Amino acid sequence: MRAKSLIAALSLCGLVAACGDTTGERIIYGGGAGAAGAVLLDANPITGAAIGVAANLVYCEQNPRKC
């Protein structure tokens, strides 16, 4: 289980690091990262995707120079 959590965390970091230039890209990347993380953690991928989208949009709004 520990390896699964580590893989999920690294995958999420990699996907969020490429947060996109447009709102559409941010939605796709955030949703993909959230869904992938949820699948790796045996959670609901729809919920994970929603959280990923929200997190990516908020992060890029708060830190526009990092996106």
Rosetta blueprint (number, residue, H / E / L):
1 M L
2 R H
3 A H
4 K H
5 S H
6 L H
7 I H
8 A H
9 A H
10 L H
11 S H
12 L H
13 C H
14 G H
15 L H
16 V H
17 A H
18 A L
19 C L
20 G L
21 D L
22 T L
23 T H
24 G H
25 E H
26 R H
27 I H
28 I H
29 Y H
30 G H
31 G H
32 G H
33 A H
34 G H
35 A H
36 A H
37 G H
38 A H
39 V H
40 L H
41 L L
42 D L
43 A L
44 N L
45 P H
46 I H
47 T H
48 G H
49 A H
50 A H
51 I H
52 G H
53 V H
54 A H
55 A H
56 N H
57 L H
58 V H
59 Y H
60 C H
61 E H
62 Q H
63 N L
64 P H
65 R H
66 K H
67 C L
